[in-house]
Amino acid sequence: MLTNEAEAAARTEILALMHQLEARPIHVQHVARLALQLFDGLAALHGLGPRERLLLEAAGYLHDIGHQYDFLGLGHHKESARLIRAQAWKNLDRADVELIAQIARYHRKAMPDFSHEEFRALSEADRAIVQCLAGLLRLGDSLDRSHAQLISGLTVELRPPSSASGQAGLVALHLEATGPIVREVSAAQIKADLAMLVFQREFLFLSGGKPVEIPASPSSASGQAPSSAAGQG
């Protein structure tokens, strides 16, 4: 477990890399803040502690640093992971660096999968950490889809299972909106995929105490499959 001094030193180093390589620091800092609010609100379900919270915070700050270095077109999420691994860290050990890299790598596109060599190489416990924290980061990233910080914060409400309907419990996210958030919630409904798998619960998005309504798209009305937002961010 990191001491307060060690955690502060690690955070300073993480932020220094973010400021060095990140072109949109306001966005990634906001995403990290939202992801941490999700982490804190879902603590009763995931049971993780301060170490894992710092890993999520680091991945939140660094998940987009690969944008301007994706020269081969492999996807900035993979380039972000490469840059995190390549950094000469002084205050994080290699095991934690690898987890941060994988959490950042899975903030978009494919979910963690045993067919992925780096994910397969982790211990079972570390694979569970990556799945959980990447699920939270995917959600946090989607909730700033417009990069305009229209969702200033959120609180988590864990609704119990319904014995009458046999439905599992529900995670209700109460969103503090400063403007229209249809784009954010539309993305979150898609990018909640991993969190739903990890927590085995549906997610409900509310603003002002009411579910956020998403207008039907023309493609939905015509029966065409909607385009995926899982690769966005």
C-alpha positions as CSV (number, residue, x, y, z in Angstrom):
1,M,0.0,0.0,0.0
2,L,1.4,3.4,-1.0
3,T,2.1,5.9,1.7
4,N,0.6,9.4,1.3
5,E,4.0,10.7,0.3
6,A,4.5,7.9,-2.3
7,E,1.0,8.5,-3.7
8,A,1.7,12.2,-4.0
9,A,5.0,11.6,-5.7
10,A,3.4,9.1,-8.2
11,R,0.5,11.6,-8.9
12,T,3.0,14.4,-9.6
13,E,4.9,12.2,-12.1
14,I,1.6,11.1,-13.7
15,L,0.4,14.7,-14.1
16,A,3.8,15.7,-15.5
17,L,3.5,13.1,-18.3
18,M,-0.1,14.3,-19.0
19,H,1.0,17.9,-19.4
20,Q,3.9,16.9,-21.6
21,L,2.0,14.8,-24.0
22,E,-1.7,15.6,-23.7
23,A,-3.2,18.1,-26.1
24,R,-6.6,18.3,-24.3
25,P,-5.8,18.3,-20.6
26,I,-9.1,19.8,-19.5
27,H,-11.0,16.9,-21.1
28,V,-8.9,14.1,-19.6
29,Q,-8.8,15.7,-16.2
30,H,-12.6,15.8,-16.3
31,V,-12.9,12.2,-17.5
32,A,-10.6,11.2,-14.6
33,R,-12.8,13.1,-12.1
34,L,-16.0,11.4,-13.4
35,A,-14.3,8.0,-13.4
36,L,-13.3,8.5,-9.8
37,Q,-16.8,9.5,-8.8
38,L,-18.0,6.3,-10.3
39,F,-15.3,4.3,-8.5
40,D,-16.3,5.9,-5.1
41,G,-20.0,5.4,-5.7
42,L,-19.6,1.8,-6.7
43,A,-17.2,0.8,-3.9
44,A,-19.8,-1.5,-2.3
45,L,-19.8,-3.6,-5.5
46,H,-16.1,-3.6,-6.5
47,G,-14.4,-3.6,-3.0
48,L,-11.2,-2.1,-4.4
49,G,-9.0,0.3,-2.5
50,P,-6.6,3.3,-2.7
51,R,-4.1,1.6,-4.9
52,E,-6.7,0.7,-7.6
53,R,-8.2,4.2,-7.3
54,L,-4.8,5.7,-8.1
55,L,-4.4,3.3,-11.1
56,L,-7.8,4.5,-12.4
57,E,-6.9,8.2,-11.8
58,A,-3.6,7.7,-13.7
59,A,-5.3,5.9,-16.7
60,G,-7.9,8.7,-16.7
61,Y,-5.2,11.4,-17.1
62,L,-3.2,9.4,-19.7
63,H,-5.7,7.5,-21.8
64,D,-5.6,10.0,-24.7
65,I,-1.9,10.8,-24.8
66,G,-1.5,8.5,-27.9
67,H,-3.6,10.7,-30.1
68,Q,-0.8,12.8,-31.7
69,Y,1.6,9.8,-31.9
70,D,-0.7,7.3,-33.7
71,F,1.4,7.5,-36.9
72,L,0.6,3.9,-37.9
73,G,-3.2,4.2,-37.4
74,L,-3.4,1.5,-34.9
75,G,-5.7,3.5,-32.6
76,H,-4.7,6.1,-30.1
77,H,-5.8,3.8,-27.2
78,K,-3.0,1.3,-28.1
79,E,-0.5,4.1,-28.6
80,S,-1.4,5.5,-25.2
81,A,-0.7,2.1,-23.6
82,R,2.7,2.0,-25.5
83,L,3.7,5.4,-24.3
84,I,2.8,4.6,-20.7
85,R,4.9,1.4,-20.8
86,A,7.8,3.3,-22.4
87,Q,8.0,6.0,-19.7
88,A,10.9,5.8,-17.3
89,W,8.8,5.8,-14.1
90,K,10.4,6.6,-10.8
91,N,7.4,6.3,-8.5
92,L,5.4,3.5,-10.0
93,D,6.5,-0.1,-10.2
94,R,6.3,-2.1,-13.4
95,A,3.3,-4.1,-12.3
96,D,1.2,-1.0,-11.7
97,V,2.5,0.6,-14.9
98,E,1.2,-2.4,-16.8
99,L,-2.2,-2.2,-15.2
100,I,-2.4,1.6,-16.0
101,A,-1.4,0.9,-19.6
102,Q,-4.1,-1.8,-20.0
103,I,-6.8,0.3,-18.4
104,A,-6.0,3.1,-20.8
105,R,-5.8,0.7,-23.7
106,Y,-9.4,-0.6,-23.0
107,H,-11.1,2.8,-22.6
108,R,-12.4,2.4,-26.2
109,K,-12.9,-0.2,-28.9
110,A,-12.5,-3.9,-27.8
111,M,-13.1,-5.0,-24.3
112,P,-10.5,-7.0,-22.4
113,D,-10.2,-10.4,-23.9
114,F,-8.2,-13.5,-23.1
115,S,-7.1,-13.6,-26.8
116,H,-5.1,-10.4,-26.2
117,E,-1.6,-11.4,-25.2
118,E,-0.9,-8.7,-22.7
119,F,-4.2,-9.2,-20.9
120,R,-3.8,-13.0,-20.9
121,A,-0.4,-12.6,-19.2
122,L,-1.9,-10.9,-16.2
123,S,-2.8,-12.8,-13.0
124,E,-6.5,-13.6,-12.6
125,A,-6.7,-10.9,-9.9
126,D,-5.1,-8.3,-12.1
127,R,-7.3,-9.2,-15.0
128,A,-10.3,-8.5,-12.8
129,I,-8.9,-5.1,-11.8
130,V,-8.3,-4.1,-15.5
131,Q,-11.9,-5.1,-16.4
132,C,-13.4,-3.2,-13.6
133,L,-11.4,0.0,-13.9
134,A,-11.5,0.0,-17.7
135,G,-15.3,-0.3,-17.4
136,L,-15.4,2.8,-15.2
137,L,-13.0,4.7,-17.6
138,R,-15.1,3.9,-20.6
139,L,-18.1,5.3,-18.8
140,G,-16.3,8.4,-17.6
141,D,-14.9,9.1,-21.1
142,S,-18.4,8.7,-22.7
143,L,-19.9,11.2,-20.2
144,D,-17.6,13.9,-21.7
145,R,-18.3,12.9,-25.2
146,S,-18.6,16.5,-26.4
147,H,-15.4,17.5,-24.6
148,A,-17.4,20.4,-23.2
149,Q,-17.8,19.2,-19.6
150,L,-21.6,19.4,-19.8
151,I,-21.8,16.8,-17.0
152,S,-20.2,18.5,-14.1
153,G,-20.5,15.6,-11.8
154,L,-22.5,12.5,-10.8
155,T,-23.7,10.5,-7.9
156,V,-24.4,6.8,-7.8
157,E,-27.5,5.2,-6.5
158,L,-27.5,1.4,-6.1
159,R,-31.1,0.1,-6.5
160,P,-31.8,-3.3,-5.1
161,P,-33.0,-6.3,-7.1
162,S,-36.7,-6.6,-7.7
163,S,-38.0,-9.9,-6.2
164,A,-41.3,-9.4,-8.0
165,S,-39.8,-9.1,-11.5
166,G,-36.7,-11.2,-10.8
167,Q,-34.5,-8.4,-12.2
168,A,-31.0,-7.8,-11.0
169,G,-30.2,-4.6,-9.2
170,L,-29.8,-1.4,-11.1
171,V,-27.1,1.3,-11.1
172,A,-28.7,4.7,-11.3
173,L,-26.4,7.5,-12.2
174,H,-27.6,11.0,-11.3
175,L,-26.0,13.4,-13.6
176,E,-25.4,17.1,-12.9
177,A,-25.9,18.7,-16.3
178,T,-25.0,22.2,-17.3
179,G,-26.4,21.9,-20.8
180,P,-27.9,19.3,-23.3
181,I,-26.4,15.9,-22.6
182,V,-28.1,13.7,-25.2
183,R,-24.8,13.1,-26.9
184,E,-23.1,12.1,-23.7
185,V,-25.8,9.7,-22.5
186,S,-26.1,8.2,-26.0
187,A,-22.4,7.3,-25.9
188,A,-22.7,6.1,-22.3
189,Q,-25.5,3.7,-23.1
190,I,-23.1,2.0,-25.5
191,K,-19.9,2.3,-23.5
192,A,-21.4,1.0,-20.4
193,D,-20.9,-2.4,-22.0
194,L,-17.9,-3.4,-19.9
195,A,-19.3,-2.0,-16.6
196,M,-22.5,-3.9,-17.1
197,L,-20.5,-7.1,-17.6
198,V,-18.4,-6.5,-14.6
199,F,-21.1,-5.5,-12.2
200,Q,-23.9,-7.6,-13.7
201,R,-26.3,-4.7,-13.5
202,E,-28.1,-2.4,-15.9
203,F,-27.2,1.3,-15.9
204,L,-29.8,4.1,-15.8
205,F,-28.9,7.7,-16.6
206,L,-30.9,10.4,-14.9
207,S,-30.8,14.2,-14.9
208,G,-33.0,16.3,-12.6
209,G,-34.3,13.1,-11.1
210,K,-35.7,11.9,-14.5
211,P,-34.3,9.4,-17.0
212,V,-32.5,11.1,-19.9
213,E,-34.6,10.5,-23.0
214,I,-32.7,9.8,-26.2
215,P,-34.5,10.7,-29.4
216,A,-34.8,7.8,-31.9
217,S,-32.4,8.2,-34.7
218,P,-33.5,8.0,-38.4
219,S,-31.5,4.8,-38.7
220,S,-33.3,3.3,-35.7
221,A,-36.7,4.2,-37.1
222,S,-35.8,2.6,-40.4
223,G,-34.6,-0.6,-38.8
224,Q,-31.0,0.0,-39.5
225,A,-28.4,-0.8,-36.8
226,P,-27.1,2.4,-35.1
227,S,-23.4,3.2,-35.4
228,S,-21.3,2.2,-32.4
229,A,-19.8,4.7,-30.0
230,A,-17.6,2.1,-28.3
231,G,-14.7,3.2,-30.5
232,Q,-15.1,6.9,-29.8
233,G,-13.2,8.8,-27.2
